[in-house]
C-alpha cells in the first residue's frame, strides 16, 4: 500500500519553534557569559584583597607567581575572561541571527498576505460598494467604458500635489507590529526566496524563415517593429526568452546585426521549486523578474554565435524590459569593447534615467498613455545622440497602450513618413541596418535565453 | 492635460470609518479587519473617494513597498485599475514621535492617473542613511566600488554572523572568500542599515491562471541604495540605484502584469 505524501508546516519542527530555540540558546549564552563575568570579577578582586596584598610583603616572589597563575587562568587565551567574551559574542551573534530569520519570516508572511488578497479580489469576494457611488461602483473604474475618471480625480476632495519624489510629510502611524529586515543577511535571504538559481543558457533555435520580417531586410521603423512584434508573439509558453539576431548583408558583402529583444514573460514557476508556505497558498504562483543580467549575457552570446565581431555595427531593438536591457547592454558592450553598438531603438521602455554612450545613437518611442514607458518618472535626456518620439494613443486598456502591435506599430509607420530633422538624421545614420537597396539580404537566427 | 494627483490624510479612526462605510476590503497592511457594521451617521462616501478605494480594492496591478531604516518604517501600496492609480501610505518614525497606537496613527490616501505611477512610486522610497563626515570626505566621496560586483548570496547571508562567532579571518576561510570579497562583505555588512522590499502582484481575470508575483530587494547603506539582483547560481549582483530608479527597476514586472491582465481581458 502506498502511503500518501504528507506536507507538514508549523508545530515543533516549524521555523517559529526553531527560532525560539535559537533565541533560548542566545539567552543561555548570555546567562553563561554573565555568570562567567561575575566569577571573573570576583577572581580579579582576589588580587586586590587586603590579606593577599599583605602576604606579598612576607613572600613577594610567591605573590608574583600566584598573581601570574591567576591572571593566566583568567586573562590567557583560554582563560575565563576570554571565555566570557566568546560567550557574549556568541549570544550577540545568535540574537542577530534569530532577529534576521524573524525579519525574513515576517517578510514572507507579508508576501503571503498580499497574495491572498490578490487571490481574494480575483474571486470576486469584494463587497458591493455604497449606493452613493452610483455607476462608479467597485470595479467600474476599470470595467465601465467611457467613465470620466479625470472628472472623478479632479473632484477628489484631497490636496493637489504634483511634485515628483516628495515623500509624504504629514503621515505618522497606522502601522501594526512590524519586524522589518534591516540587515544585509535578511535582505539577501529574501532575494533567494522567489527566484531559483541559474546561469544564462543560450540555445540556438536555428535559421528562422517563418515570417516575412525575418527574411526581408527592414526598410524602416515599421519593419523593425514588425520583426520585434513577431519575436514577441513567438516568445510565449515554452518559447519564452526568445530573441533573434537579424544579419543584414549589404551588396558589398558588409555585415551588420540587429538584435530583437522582446519584453520578458514569466520564466519561472515558484511552486514546486520551493518548500514552505508559498506552496500552501492554493494557487499557481508565477515569479516575475530577476532576469535582466542573464538576459544581457544571453544577448552577447547570441551575437557571438551569429558571427558578430567586435567591429561590426550592431543595433539593439527592444520593447518594454527589452528596451531597458538593450540600453544597459549597449553601455556594457561599448564600455568593454565587446561589440560595436552604434544604434539602440526602444519602444515603450522607461529609459529616461539610463545612460547611453555618446557614440550610440538612440531613438525612443513612447506612447503618452503607456504606464510602463513613464515608470522612469523622467523625461529622456535631450542630447544630440538621443531622440525621443512621443505620441498619444489611448485604447482604454493598459496593455494595449503598451502593446507593440496595437500602439507602437502605427507610430512606427508614422515615423517612417516623418520629416523631422532628428528622425531623418537617425534614419540616415542607420543606413547599415535600414534600407531596401538592391542586393541587400537578411538572415535571421533565433535563440532562446534562459536561466538554467 | 492629465490632472495632478489628489491626496487626503486621514486619522486612523476616520480612515477605518471611511473603509467600513465604503464596504471595501483593502490590501495589506491597510486591511481594516472589523466587519462593515458602522454605516450610520456620517452620510454617503464622496464618489471620488469611493472610486479611490475601489481602485485599491480591485486592482489589476498591485505594488507593495516596505522600507525599514534607522529613521523609521514606511509601508505603502499602489494599485492601478484601468487608467487610474491609487495609493495608501503610512509611516512610523524612530524619533519617538510615532503614534503610540494604531488608533492614533494616520494614513495618506491618493488617487492619480495611471501614467503617474512611476512618480508616485518614488515617494515610497526614503532617502538612504546619510554618510558620515569622514566617508563623505574620502577620496571617492565615500562611495565604495560595489556597483556591478557579484557576490555569493550564501556569503551575504552568513558572513555577518560568522564573523561575530569566529572572527573575520576564519569566517572568510569557512565561506571560501577571497580577500577582496571578504573586504567587500565586511564593508557592506557594516554599512547596511536598512532595506526596502517591493512586491509586484497581478492576477489575470477569468480562469485560474495563478498569481503573478515579483520582488525587488534593496539595501540602504551610508553610500546609498543598492539592489541585490539575482545574477547566477547562488550569486547576486550589486546594482547602485537611487530613489528615482524604483519605477525603472520594477518596470519588467509591471509590464508583465499589464500585458497578462490585458491579454486575459481581450
Interface residues (C-beta under 8 A of the other chain):
Chain A: X89 X90 X92 X93 X96 X97 X100 X107 X110 X111 X113 X114 X115 X117 X118 X119 X120 X121 X122 X125 X126 X127 X128 X129 X130 X131 X132 X133 X134 X136 X137 X138 X139 X140 X141 X142 X143 X149 X150 X152 X153 X154 X155 X156 X157 X158 X159 X160 X161 X162 X164 X165 X166 X167 X168 X170 X171 X172 X173 X174 X175 X176 X178 X180 X181 X182 X183 X184 X185 X186 X187 X188 X189 X190 X191 X192 X193 X194 X195 X197 X198 X199 X200 X263 X264 X265 X266 X270 X281 X283 X284 X285 X286 X287 X288 X289 X290 X291 X292 X293 X294 X320 X321 X324 X348 X349 X350 X351 X353 X354 X368 X369 X370 X371 X372 X374 X375 X376 X377 X378 X394 X396 X397 X398 X399 X400 X402 X403
Chain B: X2 X3 X4 X5 X6 X7 X8 X9 X12 X15 X21 X22 X23 X24 X25 X27 X28 X29 X30 X31 X36 X43 X44 X45 X46 X47 X48 X49 X50 X51 X52 X53 X54 X55 X57 X58 X59 X60 X61 X62 X64 X66 X67 X68 X69 X70 X73 X75 X80 X81 X82 X83 X84 X89 X90 X91 X92 X93 X97 X98 X99 X102 X104 X105 X106 X107 X108 X109 X110 X111 X112 X113 X114 X115 X116 X117 X118 X119 X121 X122 X123 X126 X127 X153 X156 X157 X158 X159 X160 X161 X164 X165 X188 X189 X192 X193 X194 X195 X197 X199 X200 X201 X202 X203 X205 X208 X209 X210 X211 X212 X213 X214 X215 X216 X217 X218 X219 X228 X229 X230 X231 X232 X233 X234 X235 X236 X237 X242 X243 X244 X245 X247 X248 X250 X251 X252 X253 X254 X255 X256 X257 X258 X259 X260 X261 X262 X263 X265 X266
